[in-house]
C-alpha cells in the first residue's frame, strides 16, 4: 500500500460531511426537492475503500456503482462535487443534467455508473460491469456499494451465485448501518452478520468496523488485491451508522437518542483528527482552519455553482429517452428505405 | 436466396453479429451447451466459447441485469428469456433500469441490450407459459419493441437490434420458429421502425403484428375468394408505432380491423385504434374493430384454449362485419 496521506483523507471526509450538511440546509430552504438520503456518519467506508481501489490505477479507472445514498460515492469516484450538487438542485449542469436527481447521480467519464433507487438493483448491474471488465481484459474491476437492507432482495442471491460461478472481478461493499429504511436489522434479517451469508456462495467475505478509515483501508487492501488478481468476487462488510434518518422525510424516531449518541462517539472524522493531533501531524488550530476552508469552498464554489446554473430547457423534455442520434441504417423507418412489398 | 426457418434466420443473425463484433455476447438459460430451447443458438457455443455464449442459471432478473450492466460498459448482449412469462421476473431491471438509465443519466449512459423472448400460445401450455405481454413493454418509455413476423425480419431486425444503442425488446412467438421464408444470401439489415404493407388491397385494412400477421394474410386470401381486396399491414414495431403507414392505408380502404393474440384491455389494438381515431377519423366508413384474445388466463383444455385465442376465422368473420356483409 502507498503511504497514506492522512491529512488529505481527513480533509476529504470533512468535505463530505459539510457537503451533506449543506445539502440538508438547501433541502430545508426548498432548493432541493424529492428524496434526499444523506451519508453523514458513514464517510470512512466510501473514502477508505475507494482510496485503496484508486491507489494503483488512479481515479476513474475502475467502475463504481451504488444505491440511492450516492452523493459521496460519486464524488470520491471522481465526479466533480459542483456537478453533484447541481444535480441535487436539478440543474442542467448537474451530473445527470437534472434528469436524475439525488438518487441517480451518473458520471461515466470517471466510470461512476450510477446511483439506483431500487434496493438491490445494483448487484446484477455491478456483476455486468465486472463481466465487461473480464471480457475487455484491461485490469479493471467493478466496485458495488450497498446497504445491508439490499441483501434481502433476490438479486443479492442470484448475483452472488453468478459472480462466484463466473469468477467476476467485482468487489461488494456492504455498508451495514443497522437499519433498512426504518426497520432494525434484527427485525428484518435472520442472519445478523452479513458476511456469513456469503459462505453459501463460496465467496470470501469479512466483517470490519467501518468508522476508522485506517481500519477500512487495511481491510479493503487484500479484498481489492483478491478481486484484481482474477480470483473472483470479494464481499466486505463494514459496521457503520448513519446519523440522520433514512431520508429527509424520516426523523429516525425508531432509534433511541442514546444509540445515536453512542455511535457519534465513534465519529470517523473525529477518530482520524484525534489520531493526527496526538501524533503531532495536525494542531487543533489547523483542524479548525481546515473545517473553515472546506466550509468556504462549499459555500463559495459548490453551492454558488449550483444556484447560478441554468435549469434544463422544457423544450428538451423528450431528449435522452432513446438514442438522440440513432444510426438510420439500423433504425429506419422502413418506408424511407424502400420497404419490400410482397404478398 | 435461401429459404430459412424463423429459428435459422435468428441463428444466422447471431452468428454474423458475433463474428462482426467481439463485444457481442449472448446470455440465457440453456443457450450454450444445450443449443437453445428453440435451437436459435445451436452450434454457437462450440464456435464462440463459453465466454461469449453464456449459459445462465435460472435467475432471470439478475442475468438480465448482468447483461444490462455489461452493456453500460460497452458490451452488446443479446439476452434470451425462454418464455416471456419468465420476463416478468426481469421487469424490474428492464423497466426500471434498461429503459431509464439513458434518460436519468442525462444521455450519458446507454444500455444497448437486446432481449429476445417468445410469447404466445402454442399447444396447451397453460396460463403460465402462454402469455404475450406486448403491452407491458410498449407502454414503457425508453424501450424499443419489435415483433418480427417473417424469417427475413427475424434475421434483419435482430442484426439491427444488436447495433442499435437503445434497449430493444425482441418479441418472438413459440409457434413461429419453424415458419419458413426467403432471406437474401448477402448480409441484410431490416430497420427497427416502420410498418409494412405486406399485401395491397382497397376494401379493408387488416393490421397485425407478430403471429397475427399470418392470420390476416390467410383471412385476406379467403376474402379474395369473395372478391374482397384486403390490405394487410405488419406493424413490425410496437414502439414506436408507424401511424403514417396506417393512415395512408385507411385513407385508401376506409375500413380497418386490428388482429392480435394479446388481450384487448390496455392492448396493442386499443392503442392502434386510438391513433386511427386521432389521425384519420373522417376517413373511416365503418367503426374500427379489434380481434383479440379473451380476457382470461389461457386455459389448458384444448377447446377452451382455442376459444380464448382468435384465429383466421375470427379475422375473416370480423372483416365481413366491418364490411357490412353479415
Interface residues (C-beta under 8 A of the other chain):
Chain A: X63 X65 X94 X95 X96 X97 X98 X99 X100 X101 X104 X106 X107 X108 X109 X113 X114 X116 X118 X121 X123 X124 X125 X126 X127 X128 X129 X130 X131 X132 X133 X134 X135 X136 X142 X154 X155 X158 X159 X161 X162 X165 X166 X319 X320 X321 X322 X323 X324 X326 X327 X328 X329 X330 X331 X332 X333 X334 X335 X336 X337 X339 X340 X341 X342 X343
Chain B: X22 X23 X25 X51 X54 X56 X57 X59 X61 X62 X63 X64 X65 X66 X67 X68 X69 X70 X71 X72 X73 X74 X75 X92 X93 X96 X97 X101 X102 X103 X104 X105 X106 X107 X108 X109 X110 X141 X142 X144 X152 X159 X160 X161 X163 X164 X165 X166 X189 X190 X191 X192 X193 X194 X195 X196 X197 X198 X199 X200 X217 X220 X232 X236 X237 X242 X244 X245
